Amino acid sequence: MNRLEAMSLFVRVAELQSFTAAALSLGLPKSSASQAVSQLEAHLKVQLLYRTTRRVQLTHDGQAYYERCREVLAELDELDSMFSQTSDLTGALRVDMPVSLARNFLVPRLPEFMNRHPGLEIELSCTDRRVDVVAEGFDCVIRVGALADSALMTRPLGFMHMGNYASPAYLARHGEPKTLDDLKDHHLIHYALTLGSKPFGFEYRDGDEYRVVDMPGRITVNNTEAFSAAALAGLGILQSPRTGNRHHMAEGRLVEILPQYEAEPLPVSLVYPRRRHQARRVRAFMDWVSEIMRDYLD
């Protein structure tokens, strides 16, 4: 096995955290995968992977080598396709985005992109947690909300404007709040990525500033799907993006309340690793996302 093949196999082992799974995905014997990585380690004179009976894990040197291998392999793919037409893009893309955005908008439109580039394959992660873009090998991710300072590159897409909602059943039991003072008699559905953290209250704009009213809540969730489901079940007031609730409003399952008190809009961004060369397939996907998100964002 030559060096490039060994590098490709090492990347697959690192991503799947298993020699067996990597070998199966490439149609190779497990022994070939193990031998190729061992030869790489012998050549480099470093240990790339910790091996246990259950899984394998990157060492510190292995993490650094993995990141460079992905860059090198991406550059080789780019070199191979530099004389091809745009429609001939090939290879795999690994992307991540929030669950609700994938389900409500992007996945239903994905056939447009896949039909335009039939040689591409996409590994789609849908999660509300903040994935490690570099360590988990993502080409790009869509993030909603403020971005932490990092060495990652960002591409702003726009903003999601917020609304306040409740189900008809909830309003029938508790009445419809008309002012901020009325909120003391209501419950807010709390959202927290980390359960046990202090819940955020009801946010609203006051002139040029955004303020928060502390509100009790009977349920806290860490998933956007459960967030919406809790409101539909009548468990409290929901503050969430308008784009994700339009169909619930149209069907009469949610009612907008307190429209004069809007929470701060959420920025939406593409985040991707800082690389000297970015594969054309990644650029093509990000351009497409930027284009179609104009139909989704307010």
MARKE-513667 format. One record per residue: residue in one letter; x, y, z of N, C-alpha, C, O, CB in turn. Coordinates in steps of 0.1 Angstrom, whole numbers, padded with zeros to 4 digits, always signed. Atoms other than C-alpha are relative to their C-alpha. Glycine has a CB too. Layout:
aXYZXYZXYZXYZXYZ...
END
This chain:
m+0009-0012+0000+0000+0000+0000+0009+0012+0000+0018+0013+0008-0010+0000+0012n-0009-0012+0001+0015+0034-0010-0004+0010+0011-0014+0008+0018-0001+0006-0014r+0002-0010-0011+0017+0064+0013-0014+0007+0000-0020+0008+0010+0011+0010-0001l+0013-0007+0001-0014+0082+0000-0011-0009+0004-0021-0005+0010-0002+0005-0014e+0010+0009-0004-0035+0051+0003+0000-0002+0015-0011-0003+0022+0002-0014-0007a-0001+0002-0015-0022+0046+0039-0006+0012+0007-0012+0011+0017+0014-0002+0004m+0005-0013-0006-0030+0083+0047-0015+0000-0001-0022+0003+0009+0006+0012-0007s+0015+0001+0002-0066+0078+0033-0006-0009+0010-0016-0007+0016-0004-0003-0014l+0005+0010-0009-0070+0047+0054+0001+0005+0014-0008+0003+0022+0007-0013-0002f-0002-0006-0013-0056+0064+0085-0011+0010+0003-0017+0010+0014+0013+0006+0002v+0010-0010-0002-0081+0093+0081-0013-0007+0003-0021-0003+0011-0001+0009-0012r+0013+0007-0002-0110+0068+0078+0000-0007+0014-0011-0007+0020-0002-0011-0011v-0001+0006-0013-0098+0049+0109-0003+0010+0011-0010+0008+0020+0013-0007+0002a+0002-0010-0010-0096+0081+0128-0014+0005+0001-0019+0008+0012+0010+0012-0003e+0014-0006+0000-0131+0093+0118-0009-0011+0006-0019-0007+0013-0004+0004-0014l+0010+0011-0004-0148+0059+0125+0005-0005+0014-0003-0013+0020+0000-0011-0010q-0005+0005-0013-0126+0052+0156+0000-0015+0000-0003-0021+0011-0008+0006+0012s+0001+0015+0001-0124+0016+0144+0008-0005-0012+0005+0000-0023-0014-0005+0000f-0006+0006+0012-0101-0004+0122-0009-0009-0008-0009-0008-0020+0012-0009+0005t+0010+0009+0007-0129-0029+0114-0009+0008-0008-0012+0005-0020-0007-0008+0011a+0010-0008+0008-0154-0002+0104+0007+0007-0012+0001+0008-0022-0006+0010+0010a-0007-0006+0011-0128+0016+0083+0003-0010-0011+0001-0006-0023+0013+0007+0005a-0003+0010+0011-0118-0015+0065-0012-0004-0007-0012-0006-0019+0007-0013+0007l+0013+0004+0006-0154-0025+0059-0005+0011-0010-0010+0008-0021-0011-0003+0010s+0005-0011+0008-0162+0009+0045+0008+0001-0013+0003+0007-0023+0001+0013+0008l-0008-0001+0012-0134+0006+0020+0002-0013-0007+0009-0014-0017+0014+0005+0004g-0001+0013+0006-0138-0031+0012+0013-0007+0001+0017-0014-0008-0004+0001-0015l-0013+0006-0002-0105-0041+0027-0001-0009+0013-0009-0008+0021+0010+0011+0002p-0001+0008-0012-0095-0068+0053+0004+0009+0012+0011+0019+0010+0010-0011-0002k-0004-0007-0011-0091-0055+0088+0015+0001+0002+0020+0011+0006-0007-0006+0013s-0015+0001-0001-0055-0066+0088+0007+0010-0009+0017+0015-0005+0005-0014-0003s-0006-0010+0009-0048-0043+0059+0000+0014+0006+0009+0022+0005-0007+0001-0013a+0002-0013-0007-0061-0013+0079+0011+0002+0011+0017+0012+0012-0014+0002+0005s-0010-0001-0011-0040-0021+0109+0014+0000-0004+0022+0008+0001-0002-0012+0009q-0014+0001+0005-0009-0029+0090+0004+0014-0007+0015+0019-0005+0001-0011-0011a-0003-0013+0007-0011+0004+0069+0002+0011+0011+0012+0018+0009-0012+0004-0009v-0002-0010-0011-0014+0025+0101+0013-0002+0007+0020+0007+0010-0012+0001+0010s-0012+0003-0007+0014+0007+0118+0012+0004-0009+0022+0008-0004+0001-0016+0003q-0011-0004+0009+0036+0013+0087+0002+0015+0000+0013+0020+0000-0003-0005-0014l+0000-0015+0000+0027+0050+0088+0007+0004+0013+0016+0013+0013-0014+0006+0000e-0006-0003-0013+0037+0051+0125+0015-0003+0000+0023+0005+0006-0007-0007+0011a-0015+0003+0001+0070+0034+0118+0007+0010-0008+0018+0013-0005+0001-0015-0005h-0006-0009+0009+0077+0057+0090+0002+0014+0007+0013+0020+0005-0008+0002-0013l+0000-0014-0006+0069+0089+0110+0007-0001+0014+0011+0010+0019-0014+0005+0002k-0006+0002-0013+0084+0074+0142-0008+0007+0011-0002+0012+0021+0014+0006+0000v+0009-0005-0011+0054+0086+0163-0012-0009+0001-0015-0017-0009-0005+0015-0003q+0012+0008-0002+0023+0069+0177-0012+0009-0004-0013+0020+0001-0002-0005+0014l+0011-0007+0005-0008+0081+0158-0013-0003+0007-0022+0006+0009-0002-0002-0014l+0013+0005-0006-0035+0061+0176+0002-0007+0013+0012-0015+0014-0008-0009-0010y+0000+0008-0011-0042+0048+0210-0010-0012-0003-0021-0009-0009-0005+0008+0013r+0008+0011+0004-0056+0013+0206-0006-0007+0013+0002-0011+0022+0008-0010-0008t+0006+0008-0011-0081-0004+0231-0008-0011-0007-0010-0012-0019-0008+0009+0009t+0008+0011+0006-0103-0035+0227-0013+0006-0005-0019-0001-0014-0003-0010+0011r+0013-0005+0004-0133-0012+0222+0001+0010-0012-0008+0010-0021-0007+0007+0011r-0001-0010+0011-0121+0016+0199+0015+0005-0001+0023+0002+0008-0010+0012+0002v-0013-0007+0001-0091+0036+0187-0002+0015+0001-0013+0020-0002+0007-0004-0014q+0001-0014-0002-0084+0072+0195+0013+0007-0004+0024+0002-0002-0004+0003+0015l-0011-0007+0005-0061+0098+0181+0009+0005+0012+0004+0009+0022-0004+0013-0008t-0009-0006-0009-0030+0108+0200+0002+0015-0003-0004+0019-0013+0014-0007+0000h-0002-0014+0004-0019+0144+0201+0007+0002-0013+0003+0010-0021+0009+0007+0011d-0007+0000+0013+0005+0138+0172-0009-0005-0011-0009+0000-0022+0013-0009+0001g+0010+0005+0010-0022+0118+0155-0010+0010-0004-0014+0010-0016-0007-0012+0006q+0009-0010+0003-0046+0147+0157+0006+0010-0010-0001+0014-0020-0005+0007+0013a-0007-0009+0009-0021+0170+0141+0002-0006-0014+0000+0001-0024+0013+0005+0006y-0002+0006+0013-0013+0145+0114-0013-0002-0008-0014-0001-0020+0007-0014+0002y+0013+0002+0006-0050+0138+0108-0005+0013-0007-0010+0012-0019-0010-0004+0010e+0004-0013+0006-0057+0175+0101+0007+0003-0012+0002+0007-0022+0001+0011+0010r-0008-0003+0012-0028+0178+0077-0004-0010-0011-0004-0007-0023+0014-0001+0003c+0004+0010+0010-0038+0145+0059-0013+0004-0007-0013+0003-0019-0002-0014+0007r+0012-0005+0006-0073+0159+0053+0003+0011-0010-0003+0011-0021-0011+0004+0011e-0004-0011+0009-0058+0190+0038+0007-0005-0012+0003-0001-0024+0008+0010+0007v-0008+0005+0012-0034+0171+0016-0009-0008-0009-0008-0006-0021+0012-0009+0005l+0009+0008+0008-0061+0147+0004-0010+0009-0007-0013+0006-0019-0007-0011+0008a+0009-0010+0006-0084+0176-0003+0007+0007-0012+0001+0009-0022-0006+0010+0010e-0008-0007+0011-0057+0194-0023+0002-0009-0012+0002-0005-0023+0013+0005+0006l-0002+0010+0011-0051+0162-0043-0013-0001-0008-0013-0002-0020+0005-0013+0005d+0013+0001+0007-0088+0159-0051-0002+0013-0009-0007+0012-0020-0011-0001+0010e+0001-0013+0008-0087+0196-0062+0008-0001-0012+0004+0004-0023+0003+0012+0009l-0010+0001+0012-0057+0189-0084-0006-0009-0011-0005-0006-0022+0014-0005+0005d+0006+0010+0010-0074+0159-0100-0011+0006-0008-0014+0002-0019-0004-0012+0007s+0012-0005+0006-0105+0179-0108+0002+0014-0006-0008+0020-0011-0011+0000+0009m-0002-0014+0004-0089+0213-0118-0004+0003-0014-0006+0014-0018+0014+0004+0003f+0004-0002+0014-0096+0207-0155-0014-0005-0003-0018-0005-0015+0011-0007-0008s+0014+0005+0002-0131+0193-0150-0010+0012+0000-0006+0023+0006-0004-0010+0010q+0011-0010-0001-0163+0213-0154-0006-0001+0014-0004-0010+0021-0011-0003-0011t+0006-0001-0013-0181+0225-0123-0010-0012+0003-0011-0016+0014-0007+0013+0001s+0010+0011-0002-0208+0198-0129+0006-0013+0003-0001-0023+0007-0009-0001-0012d-0006+0013-0003-0182+0171-0125+0007-0001+0013+0016-0009+0015+0011-0002-0011l-0006+0001-0013-0174+0177-0089-0003-0014+0006-0013-0020+0004-0007+0011+0009t+0001+0013-0006-0167+0145-0071+0005+0000+0015+0011+0010+0019+0007-0011-0008g-0005+0001-0013-0159+0133-0036-0011+0001+0011-0022+0001+0008+0011+0010+0003a+0009+0000-0012-0174+0134-0001+0000+0014+0007+0011+0020+0008+0002-0011+0009l+0001-0012-0008-0186+0164+0019-0005-0004+0014-0015-0012+0015-0010+0010-0006r+0005+0003-0013-0191+0162+0057-0004+0014+0006+0004+0023+0008+0011-0006+0009v+0006-0013-0004-0214+0190+0070-0008-0003+0013-0013-0014+0015-0008+0007-0011d+0008+0001-0012-0233+0197+0102-0009+0012+0001-0005+0023-0004+0009-0001+0013m+0009-0011-0002-0263+0218+0110-0011-0003+0011-0012-0015+0014-0008+0003-0014p+0010+0003-0010-0291+0222+0136-0011-0009-0005-0014-0009-0017-0006+0013+0005v+0010+0009+0003-0318+0196+0136-0012+0006-0007-0016+0002-0018-0005-0008+0012s+0012-0006+0006-0347+0219+0129+0002+0006-0014-0006+0006-0023-0006+0011+0009l-0004-0006+0013-0329+0237+0100+0001-0010-0010-0004-0008-0022+0013+0008+0001a-0001+0011+0009-0321+0204+0084-0014-0005-0004-0017-0007-0016+0008-0011+0005r+0013+0006+0003-0356+0190+0087-0010+0009-0007-0017+0005-0016-0007-0005+0013n+0011-0009+0005-0377+0221+0079+0004+0006-0013-0005+0011-0020-0002+0011+0010f-0003-0008+0012-0357+0236+0051+0011-0007-0009+0009-0009-0021+0005+0013+0004l-0011+0004+0009-0323+0223+0039-0001-0013-0006+0002-0015-0018+0013+0002+0008v+0001+0013+0006-0328+0186+0035-0011-0001-0011-0008-0007-0021-0003-0010+0011p+0009+0000+0011-0360+0191+0014+0005+0006-0013+0001+0003-0023-0013+0006+0004r-0005-0007+0012-0340+0213-0009+0013-0007-0005+0018-0003-0016+0002+0015+0003l-0013+0006+0004-0309+0191-0010+0000-0007-0013+0011-0007-0020+0004-0010+0011p+0000+0006+0013-0320+0172-0041+0005+0010-0011+0011+0005-0021-0013-0005-0004e-0004-0009+0010-0314+0204-0061+0016+0000-0001+0021-0001-0012-0004+0015+0004f-0015+0000+0000-0277+0204-0051+0005-0014-0005+0015-0014-0013+0006+0003+0014m-0005+0014+0003-0273+0166-0054-0002-0003-0015+0006-0009-0022-0007-0011+0008n+0002+0002+0014-0288+0166-0089+0009+0008-0009+0013+0004-0020-0015+0004-0004r-0009-0008+0007-0266+0194-0100+0014-0006+0000+0022-0004-0009+0001+0014+0007h-0013+0006-0001-0235+0175-0088-0001-0015+0004+0001-0019+0015+0008+0007+0011p+0003+0014-0003-0243+0138-0091+0013-0008+0005+0011-0019+0010-0005-0007-0012g-0012+0007-0005-0207+0128-0083+0004+0002+0014+0014-0004+0019+0012+0004-0009l-0003-0003-0014-0208+0141-0048-0008-0009+0010-0019-0013+0007-0004+0015+0003e+0007+0007-0011-0217+0123-0016+0001+0009+0012+0011+0016+0014+0007-0014+0003i+0000-0009-0012-0227+0140+0016-0002-0008+0013-0011-0016+0014-0012+0011-0001e+0002+0006-0013-0223+0129+0052-0006+0012+0008+0001+0022+0011+0014-0005+0007l+0008-0011-0007-0249+0150+0071-0002-0003+0015-0008-0013+0018-0013+0003-0007s+0002+0001-0014-0247+0155+0108-0010+0010+0004-0009+0022+0001+0013+0002+0008c+0010-0009-0005-0278+0170+0125+0000+0000+0015-0005-0010+0021-0014-0003-0007t-0001+0000-0015-0273+0180+0161+0000+0014+0005+0004+0023-0002+0013-0007+0005d+0000-0014-0006-0278+0210+0184+0012+0002+0008+0014+0014+0012-0013+0001+0008r-0012-0002-0007-0245+0205+0201+0010+0007-0009+0009+0006-0021+0006-0013+0006r-0010-0007+0008-0215+0225+0190+0011-0010-0003+0019-0014+0005+0006+0012+0007v-0010+0010+0004-0194+0199+0171+0014+0007-0001+0015+0019-0003-0004-0006-0014d-0014-0004+0001-0156+0202+0170+0003-0001-0015+0005-0012-0020+0010-0008+0008v-0001+0000+0015-0152+0212+0133+0012-0007-0005+0012-0015-0014-0001+0014-0005v-0013+0005+0005-0115+0203+0130+0001-0014+0005+0004-0023-0003+0011+0009+0005a-0003+0013-0005-0113+0173+0153-0009-0011-0006-0005-0022-0007-0002+0000+0015e+0009+0009+0006-0144+0157+0138-0001+0000-0015-0009-0007-0021-0014+0003+0006g-0002+0001+0014-0134+0163+0103-0011+0006-0009-0014+0001-0020+0002-0014-0004f+0011-0006+0008-0162+0186+0091+0006+0010-0010+0015+0017-0007-0010+0007+0009d-0004-0010+0010-0158+0206+0059-0006+0013+0002+0000+0023+0000-0004-0005-0014c+0007-0013-0004-0183+0232+0070-0012-0004+0009-0017-0015+0008-0004+0008-0012v+0012+0002-0008-0211+0236+0095-0008+0013+0000-0003+0024-0002+0004-0004+0015i+0009-0012-0001-0241+0259+0098-0003+0002+0015-0008-0007+0021-0013-0002-0008r+0003-0003-0014-0244+0276+0132-0009+0011+0001-0009+0021-0006+0014+0003+0007v+0010-0010-0004-0272+0296+0147+0004+0005+0013+0005-0002+0023-0015-0006-0001g-0003-0007-0013-0264+0321+0174+0014+0006+0000+0021+0005-0011+0000-0011+0011a-0013-0007+0000-0233+0340+0185+0011-0011-0001+0010-0022+0004+0001+0007+0014l-0012+0008+0002-0199+0325+0176+0010+0003+0010+0013+0014+0013+0005+0001-0015a-0011-0002-0009-0171+0319+0200+0012+0004-0008+0013+0000-0019+0002-0013+0009d-0013-0003+0007-0137+0333+0192+0007-0013-0003+0009-0021+0006+0008+0010+0009s-0008+0012+0003-0117+0307+0174+0008+0003-0013+0008+0014-0019-0009-0012-0003a-0008-0001+0012-0093+0301+0145-0008-0004-0012-0002-0005-0023+0012-0009+0002l+0008+0004+0011-0122+0290+0123-0004+0012-0009-0004+0023-0004-0012-0008+0005m+0005-0010+0009-0133+0309+0093-0015+0001+0000-0022-0009+0003+0005-0002-0015t+0015-0002+0000-0169+0323+0091-0005+0007-0012+0002+0015-0018-0004+0007+0013r+0006-0006+0011-0192+0333+0064-0015+0004+0004-0023-0005+0005+0000-0009-0013p+0013-0004-0004-0223+0353+0076-0011-0003-0010-0009+0000-0022-0001+0014+0004l+0011+0003+0009-0256+0342+0061-0012+0009+0002-0020+0011-0008-0004-0015+0001g+0011-0009-0002-0281+0365+0077-0005-0002+0015+0003-0006+0023-0012-0003-0009f+0006+0000-0014-0304+0366+0108-0013-0007+0000-0021-0006-0010-0001+0014+0006m+0013+0005-0003-0333+0347+0122-0007+0009+0010-0002+0011+0021+0000-0015+0005h+0008-0009-0009-0359+0371+0137-0009-0009+0008-0014-0019+0004-0008+0010-0008m+0007+0008-0010-0376+0359+0168-0015+0004+0002-0019+0015-0002+0007+0002+0013g+0013-0002-0003-0412+0356+0178-0004-0007+0013+0004-0015+0018-0010-0005-0011n+0005+0006-0012-0432+0347+0209-0013-0008-0003-0022-0003-0009-0003+0011+0011y+0011+0009+0004-0457+0318+0207-0005-0008+0012+0002-0010+0022+0005-0009-0011a+0006+0009-0010-0481+0297+0227-0011-0008-0007-0016-0003-0017-0005+0008+0013s+0011+0008+0006-0506+0270+0219-0013+0005+0004-0015+0011+0014+0002-0015+0003p+0013-0004-0004-0543+0277+0219-0005-0006+0013-0011+0000+0021-0010-0003-0011a+0003+0007-0013-0547+0252+0247+0006+0007+0012-0001+0008+0022+0004-0015-0001y-0006-0007-0011-0522+0270+0268-0007+0013+0003-0009+0016+0015+0015+0002-0003l+0006-0014-0001-0538+0304+0262-0014-0002+0006-0019+0007+0014-0001+0007-0013a+0013+0002-0005-0572+0289+0270+0001-0002+0015-0009+0002+0023-0007-0012-0007r-0002+0002-0015-0559+0278+0305+0005+0012+0007+0001+0014+0019+0009-0012+0002h-0007-0011-0008-0538+0308+0314-0003+0014-0005+0001+0023+0002+0015-0003-0001g+0003-0013+0005-0551+0336+0293+0012+0005-0008+0023+0000-0007-0003+0010+0011e-0011-0006+0008-0531+0357+0268+0006+0012+0006+0000+0021+0010-0006+0004-0014p-0006-0011-0006-0505+0380+0282+0000+0012-0010+0003+0010-0022+0015-0004+0004k+0000-0012+0009-0507+0416+0269+0012+0009+0004+0016+0017-0005-0013+0007+0002t-0011-0008-0004-0479+0432+0289+0011-0008+0007+0009-0020+0009-0005+0011+0010l-0010+0008-0007-0446+0422+0305-0004-0003+0014+0000-0014+0019+0013+0009+0000d+0004+0003-0013-0462+0424+0339-0009-0013+0001-0009-0020+0010-0008+0012+0006d+0008+0012+0001-0486+0397+0328+0008-0013+0000+0002-0024+0004-0009+0000-0012l-0009+0013+0001-0457+0372+0324+0002-0006+0013+0005-0018+0014+0013+0004-0006k-0002+0006-0014-0456+0367+0362-0009-0012+0002-0007-0020+0011-0001+0010+0011d+0010+0010-0002-0486+0345+0358+0001-0011-0011-0008-0019-0013-0014+0006-0001h-0002+0009+0011-0471+0324+0330+0013-0008+0001+0021-0005+0010+0000+0007-0014h-0012+0009+0000-0445+0297+0323+0007+0002-0013+0001+0002-0024-0004-0015+0003l-0008+0000+0012-0417+0299+0298+0007-0013-0002+0011-0020+0007+0011+0011+0001i-0008+0012+0004-0402+0269+0280+0014+0004-0001+0018+0012-0010-0006-0007-0013h-0014-0004-0001-0365+0271+0288+0008-0010-0009+0005-0021-0011+0005-0001+0014y-0009+0007+0008-0338+0260+0264+0014+0002+0005+0018+0013+0008-0001+0005-0015a-0014-0001-0005-0303+0251+0276+0008-0012-0007+0004-0023-0006+0001-0001+0015l-0008+0011+0006-0276+0232+0257+0005-0009+0011+0007-0021+0009+0012+0006-0008t-0005+0008-0011-0263+0220+0291-0011+0000+0011-0013+0011+0017+0014+0006+0005l+0010+0001-0010-0290+0208+0314+0006+0003+0014+0017-0002+0017-0007-0014+0000g-0006-0004-0013-0285+0222+0349+0005+0014+0001+0007+0019+0012+0010-0010+0004s-0004-0014+0000-0273+0256+0338-0011+0009+0003-0023+0005+0001+0007+0003-0014k+0011-0009-0004-0292+0287+0348-0008+0003-0013-0002+0008-0023+0006+0013+0006p+0008-0003+0012-0321+0291+0324-0001+0015-0003-0001+0023+0006-0014-0006+0002f+0002-0014+0005-0325+0323+0303-0014+0003+0002-0023-0005+0000+0006+0001-0014g+0014-0004-0002-0356+0343+0309-0006+0005-0013-0001+0001-0024-0001+0011+0010f+0007-0005+0012-0380+0361+0285+0008+0013-0005+0009+0022+0003-0015+0004+0003e-0008-0011+0005-0359+0384+0263-0008+0009-0008-0017+0005-0016+0012-0005-0008y+0007-0009+0008-0372+0416+0248+0008+0013-0003+0018+0015+0004-0013+0004+0007r-0007-0012+0004-0360+0448+0231-0006+0012+0008-0018+0014+0008-0001+0002-0015d+0004-0012-0007-0361+0480+0252+0008+0011-0006+0019+0014-0001+0001-0002+0015g-0007-0011+0007-0351+0509+0229+0012-0006-0008+0010-0015-0017+0006+0010+0010d-0012+0005+0007-0315+0501+0218+0006-0012+0007+0016-0017+0003+0010+0011-0002e-0005+0011-0008-0310+0474+0244-0010-0012+0000-0021-0011-0002+0004+0005+0014y+0008+0011-0002-0322+0439+0250+0001-0004+0015+0011-0004+0021+0005-0012-0008r+0001+0003-0014-0334+0430+0285-0007-0014+0002-0012-0019-0007-0008+0011+0008v+0005+0013-0003-0345+0398+0302-0009+0001+0013-0006+0007+0023+0011-0010+0003v+0009+0002-0012-0375+0391+0325+0001-0014+0005-0001-0023-0003-0015+0004-0004d+0000+0013-0006-0370+0362+0348-0014-0006+0000-0023+0000+0005+0006+0000+0014m+0013+0006+0000-0398+0337+0343+0002-0015+0004+0012-0021+0001-0006+0000-0014p-0001+0014-0004-0405+0303+0359-0003-0008-0013-0009-0004-0022-0010-0003+0011g+0003+0009+0011-0407+0273+0336-0001-0014+0006+0007-0018+0015+0011+0000-0011r+0002+0014-0005-0419+0237+0342+0008-0010-0008+0009-0021-0004-0015-0003-0001i-0008+0010+0008-0397+0222+0315+0012+0008-0006+0010+0019-0011-0009-0006-0011t-0012-0005+0007-0362+0228+0302+0005-0011-0010+0006-0023-0006+0012+0004+0010v-0004+0010+0010-0350+0211+0270+0014+0004-0006+0018+0016-0004-0011-0001-0012n-0013-0002+0006-0317+0208+0252+0000-0003-0015+0011-0006-0021+0011-0007+0007n+0001+0004+0014-0330+0201+0217-0011+0008-0006-0021+0010-0001-0003-0015-0001t+0010-0009+0007-0348+0223+0192-0013-0007-0003-0024+0000-0003+0006+0007-0012e+0013+0007+0003-0373+0196+0183-0009-0001+0012-0021+0001+0011+0004-0014-0006a+0008+0001-0012-0383+0191+0219-0005+0014+0004-0015+0015+0010+0009-0006+0011f+0004-0014-0003-0384+0229+0223-0013+0003-0006-0022+0008+0000+0011+0010-0005s+0012-0002+0007-0410+0232+0197-0012-0009+0004-0023-0004+0006+0002-0001-0015a+0010+0010-0005-0429+0201+0208-0006+0004+0013-0018+0002+0015+0006-0014+0001a+0005-0004-0013-0432+0214+0243-0010+0011-0001-0020+0011+0006+0012+0005+0009a+0009-0011+0002-0449+0246+0231-0013-0006-0006-0024-0002-0002+0006+0010-0009l+0012+0006+0006-0473+0225+0209-0008-0008+0010-0020-0009+0008+0004-0009-0012a+0007+0008-0010-0481+0204+0239-0006+0009+0011-0013+0004+0020+0009-0010+0006g+0006-0009-0009-0492+0235+0258+0008+0002+0013+0002+0005+0024-0013-0004+0003l-0008+0000-0013-0463+0235+0284+0005+0014+0003+0011+0016+0014+0011-0010-0001g-0005-0013-0004-0455+0272+0282+0001+0009-0013-0003+0005-0024+0013-0001+0007i-0003-0010+0011-0445+0302+0261+0013-0003-0006+0023-0006+0000-0001+0015+0006l-0012+0004+0008-0420+0297+0234+0006+0013-0007-0002+0021-0013-0003-0010-0011q-0007-0011+0008-0394+0323+0221+0009-0007-0009+0019-0014-0005+0008+0009+0010s-0008+0007+0010-0380+0310+0189-0001+0007-0014-0009+0015-0015-0004-0015-0001p+0001-0006+0013-0373+0319+0152-0013-0001-0007-0020-0011-0007+0011-0005-0008r+0012+0000+0008-0402+0329+0131+0000-0010-0011-0011-0016-0014-0003+0014-0005t-0001+0009+0011-0390+0309+0102-0004-0014+0003-0011-0021-0005+0014+0000-0006g+0003+0014-0004-0394+0276+0121-0015-0002+0005-0019-0013+0007+0009-0004+0011n+0014+0001-0005-0430+0284+0133-0011+0004-0010-0022+0004-0006+0000+0008+0013r+0010-0005+0009-0447+0297+0102-0010-0011-0003-0022-0008-0004+0007+0004-0013h+0010+0011+0003-0463+0263+0094-0009-0003+0012-0020-0006+0010+0008-0012-0005h+0009+0002-0012-0475+0259+0130-0010+0011+0001-0022+0009+0005+0009+0000+0013m+0010-0011+0000-0491+0294+0128-0010-0002-0011-0022+0000-0008+0008+0013-0003a+0010+0002+0011-0507+0286+0094-0010-0011+0003-0022-0010-0001+0007-0004-0013e+0008+0011-0004-0521+0254+0109-0008+0002+0012-0017-0006+0016+0008-0013+0001g+0007-0003-0012-0534+0271+0140+0005-0007+0012-0002-0007+0022-0014-0002-0002r-0005+0008-0011-0513+0250+0163+0008+0009+0010+0009+0006+0022+0010-0011-0005l-0006-0010-0009-0494+0281+0177-0006+0014-0003-0010+0016-0015+0015+0000-0002v+0005-0014+0002-0505+0317+0182+0011+0009+0004+0018+0007+0015-0013+0002+0009e-0010-0009-0004-0482+0346+0182-0005+0010+0011-0016+0014+0010+0005+0009-0012i+0004-0008-0011-0483+0367+0214+0011+0011+0002+0022+0009-0002-0002-0008+0013l-0009-0010-0004-0466+0399+0226+0009+0004-0012+0021+0004-0010+0008-0004+0012p-0008-0003+0011-0454+0409+0191+0009+0012+0001+0019+0014-0006-0008+0001-0013q-0008-0012-0002-0441+0442+0204+0013-0002+0008+0021+0006+0009-0008+0011+0007y-0012+0003-0009-0415+0424+0226+0007-0011-0007+0006-0023-0004-0005-0004+0014e-0008+0009+0008-0391+0407+0202+0014-0002+0006+0020+0007+0009+0000+0004-0015a-0013+0003-0005-0360+0389+0214+0010+0003-0011+0007+0006-0023+0001-0015+0003e-0011-0003+0010-0326+0396+0197+0001-0010-0011+0001-0022-0008+0013+0002+0008p-0001+0010+0011-0323+0381+0162+0013-0009+0002+0023-0004+0008+0001+0008-0013l-0011+0009+0000-0300+0351+0159+0008+0000-0013+0002-0002-0023-0005-0015+0003p-0008+0001+0012-0271+0353+0135+0001-0014-0005+0002-0024+0003+0014+0006+0002v-0002+0013+0006-0267+0324+0111+0013+0001-0008+0014+0010-0016-0012-0005-0009s-0013-0001+0006-0232+0316+0098+0004-0014-0005+0000-0024+0001+0010+0005+0010l-0008+0012+0004-0212+0290+0079+0013+0001+0007+0020+0012+0006+0001+0000-0016v-0012+0000-0007-0182+0280+0098+0009-0012-0006+0003-0022-0008-0001-0002+0016y-0008+0010+0006-0153+0261+0083+0015+0001+0003+0019+0012+0008-0001+0001-0016p-0014-0001-0004-0116+0253+0089+0008+0009-0009+0005+0011-0020+0006-0014+0000r-0009-0008+0007-0089+0276+0079+0010-0009-0007+0019-0015-0001+0008+0010+0010r-0009+0008+0008-0071+0259+0050+0006+0008-0011+0000+0017-0016-0007-0013-0005r-0007-0007+0011-0046+0270+0024-0008-0002-0013-0009+0008-0021+0014-0004-0001h+0008+0003+0012-0067+0254-0003-0013-0007+0004-0013-0017+0012+0008-0009-0010q+0013+0006-0003-0104+0246-0001-0005-0007-0012-0006-0001-0023-0010+0011+0006a+0005+0008+0012-0118+0219-0023-0012+0007-0007-0020+0013+0000-0004-0014+0005r+0010-0006+0007-0141+0231-0050-0014-0005+0004-0024+0003+0004+0001-0002-0015r+0013+0005-0004-0169+0209-0038-0005+0007+0013-0017+0009+0015+0001-0016+0002v+0003-0007-0012-0168+0226-0004-0005+0014-0003-0015+0019+0002+0011+0001+0010r+0004-0014+0004-0170+0261-0020-0013-0001-0007-0021+0008-0005+0011+0006-0009a+0013+0001+0007-0198+0249-0043-0012-0002+0010-0022+0004+0008+0001-0012-0010f+0010+0003-0010-0218+0236-0013-0003+0013+0008-0015+0017+0010+0004-0011+0009m+0002-0012-0008-0213+0268+0007-0006+0011-0008-0015+0019-0003+0013+0005+0006d+0006-0010+0009-0222+0290-0023-0015-0003-0001-0024+0006-0001+0006+0000-0014w+0014+0004+0001-0254+0270-0027-0008+0003+0013-0019+0008+0012-0001-0015-0003v+0007-0002-0013-0263+0272+0010-0002+0015+0001-0013+0019+0005+0009-0005+0012s+0002-0015-0001-0257+0310+0009-0012+0005-0009-0019+0014-0006+0013+0007-0004e+0010-0004+0009-0280+0312-0021-0014-0003+0005-0023+0005+0005+0002-0007-0014i+0014+0004-0004-0310+0292-0008-0004+0005+0014-0016+0006+0016+0000-0015+0000m+0004-0005-0014-0308+0306+0028-0007+0013-0001-0013+0018+0008+0012+0001+0008r+0008-0013+0002-0321+0339+0013-0015-0002+0001-0023+0006+0004+0005+0006-0013d+0014+0003+0000-0354+0321+0010-0005-0003+0014-0017-0004+0016-0003-0011-0010y+0004+0005-0013-0354+0310+0046+0001+0011+0011-0007+0011+0020+0009-0012+0004l-0003-0010-0010-0340+0339+0066-0009+0013-0003-0012+0016-0014+0014+0004+0001d+0009-0012+0001-0361+0370+0073+0008+0012-0006+0003+0023-0007-0006+0004+0014
END
